[in-house]
Amino acid sequence: MLTLLWFSRDLRLADNPALDAAVRRGPVLPVFIDDTADAANHAPGGASRWWLQGSLESLAADLRARGATLILRRGPAGVVIDALLAESGADAVYWNRRYEPWAIARAEKIKSGLKARGLEARSFNATLLAEPGRLATQKGEPYRVFTPFRRALQALDGLDAAVPTPRNIPGPARMPPSDALAHWNLRPSCPDWAAGLRAQWEPGESSAQARLERFLDGAVSRYATQRNLPGTPGTSQLSPHLHFGEIGPRQVWRAVRARAPAGNGARDATDGAGAAHGSGPDTYLSEIAWREFSYHLLFHFPRLPEAPLRPEFNAFPWDENPGALQAWQRGQTGYPIVDAGMRELWQTGWMHNRVRMIVASFLVKDLLVDWRAGAAWFWDTLVDADLASNSASWQWVAGCGADAAPYFRVFNPALQGAKFDPAGHYVRRWVPELARLPDDVLHAPWEAAAGRLAAAGVTLGTSYPAPMVDHASARQRALQSFEQIRKR
Ligand SMILES: Cc1cc2nc3c(=O)[nH]c(=O)nc-3n(C[C@H](O)[C@H](O)[C@H](O)COP(=O)(O)OP(=O)(O)OC[C@H]3O[C@@H](n4cnc5c(N)ncnc54)[C@H](O)[C@@H]3O)c2cc1C
């Protein structure tokens, strides 16, 4: 008996149900398949590919330490699995499920093909607290509103026990050949734009565990009050680790609950805009619930990445404006908090959640650029780019998603900056050409008297852009556009 263990978005050994079941059965052949050449599979962007290499290196080393070898292969997953079964003599395939529409279709096809040939095919849940379909409204419909979804999820608290991490992973007598990871060219070389990513991140399971421990020792207790302050390290930064499955939400949930049992403040921990009403740990678990909600939405509304959930938005008069999109991408809009966020993203592959909301609102409402163009840029540049969370969040900001922010609520980037980055640490870090401006004009340099700008070495339009749009008029234009579709 030999089990082919197909790794995908579960790149860890701890609390990995497919791995646990495979090891209990006997020898294991672990494999990772890169089948993203097929564009329909939402091929990962540059930052995700950078992360994937580190994650696979780490997984291979962890497997090696337990006596197993990770096999790497490229090609359509079904074809690769068939080849490996023939080469190795494996008689079963185990994997942890994914929830992107294409991945569901792929897995169904592979499973039915294996079963038709009398082979064992089993899949497990390593990725979610509650898989899609498990939670439904009283009418048996999918939730479209977050708060009741979260309540239903929290009612399941503590449901699954962790599965053990195997100490030894016996392998097959005959090991099939593997690709060399270096030949997959996942990391950039000419030019090598990843220095900022290397400086900030260490992909892999042990690094994910260490990050969780650091967060639980420190920022979690202040999370409810500090999670909206981008100049403070107040969030867990676990998103890429969660995305690649280097840590699972059940591990996070249990670890948080072990230190802060459920109780006070568990209700209404955050509203959609992130306003906090609960304790740090409860508020944090509520954010984990947003991740679950995103997966729930993607499962029940598989066109979430392409099509607005509110169909009237199909007629929204987006302004196809490549110049505006490019200024936004490069952090050259003239709005300091927006530019700081876009530069943080470019350099580190990550952006603080509050700032993601601000930059997304600016693109969609101030510039009237289609949310899908913003989502595509995030897809390419985020190390945590995730089809469910990215699509659901963009739709939420654009006002066309489930439980979305109302379209008429338009963030004022200068006021958002002053409120959430009052001492200017964030903007000064990412927009150093404004560093010497005093706090009271840092988020709206166009309001500063000429003498104050000169004293800070700032020349608007030269050393830093003048605002590319006037926010008040842009807001009016956005509201008028919204009225057009509302009347239909
Ligand atoms: C326009 C936009 C696009 C986004 N795209 C992504 C994306 O591609 N991938 C992604 O993981 N998150 C995305 N988010 C959600 C959120 O910004 C990030 O999850 C968060 O900033 C990650 O940082 P953290 O790990 O420190 O979060 P923490 O505040 O420490 O939260 C813990 C975890 O909860 C989850 N989480 C937190 N907020 C959200 C949320 N609003 N929606 C879904 N899950 C959440 C994440 O897994 C996160 O790691 C997006 C948000 C916006 C507004």
The ligand as a Gaussian input file, in Angstrom:
#p B3LYP/6-31G(d) Opt

LIG

0 1
 C       -9.365000      45.549000      -1.351000
 C       -8.924000      44.452000      -0.411000
 C       -8.294000      43.318000      -0.912000
 C       -7.898000      42.289000      -0.049000
 N       -7.266000      41.189000      -0.580000
 C       -6.905000      40.175000       0.250000
 C       -6.245000      39.025000      -0.262000
 O       -6.021000      38.875000      -1.479000
 N       -5.868000      38.062000       0.616000
 C       -6.118000      38.157000       1.964000
 O       -5.747000      37.253000       2.723000
 N       -6.767000      39.219000       2.460000
 C       -7.163000      40.239000       1.659000
 N       -7.791000      41.334000       2.184000
 C       -8.207000      41.298000       3.596000
 C       -7.210000      41.900000       4.601000
 O       -6.781000      43.160000       4.185000
 C       -5.993000      41.027000       4.849000
 O       -6.384000      39.710000       5.126000
 C       -5.182000      41.528000       6.049000
 O       -4.769000      42.849000       5.837000
 C       -3.977000      40.643000       6.255000
 O       -3.158000      41.139000       7.267000
 P       -3.025000      40.388000       8.658000
 O       -2.696000      38.970000       8.436000
 O       -2.100000      41.177000       9.502000
 O       -4.504000      40.502000       9.213000
 P       -5.065000      40.373000      10.689000
 O       -5.732000      41.659000      11.008000
 O       -4.038000      39.897000      11.626000
 O       -6.226000      39.294000      10.510000
 C       -5.985000      37.884000      10.681000
 C       -6.400000      37.127000       9.450000
 O       -7.796000      37.276000       9.218000
 C       -8.042000      37.270000       7.811000
 N       -8.656000      38.550000       7.445000
 C       -8.516000      39.739000       8.067000
 N       -9.310000      40.669000       7.480000
 C       -9.932000      40.061000       6.457000
 C      -10.873000      40.480000       5.476000
 N      -11.367000      41.739000       5.442000
 N      -11.294000      39.594000       4.558000
 C      -10.855000      38.309000       4.568000
 N       -9.971000      37.852000       5.501000
 C       -9.517000      38.708000       6.422000
 C       -6.697000      37.116000       7.117000
 O       -6.499000      35.758000       6.826000
 C       -5.722000      37.587000       8.183000
 O       -4.441000      37.035000       8.067000
 C       -8.172000      42.382000       1.338000
 C       -8.810000      43.533000       1.832000
 C       -9.168000      44.552000       0.972000
 C       -9.864000      45.769000       1.529000

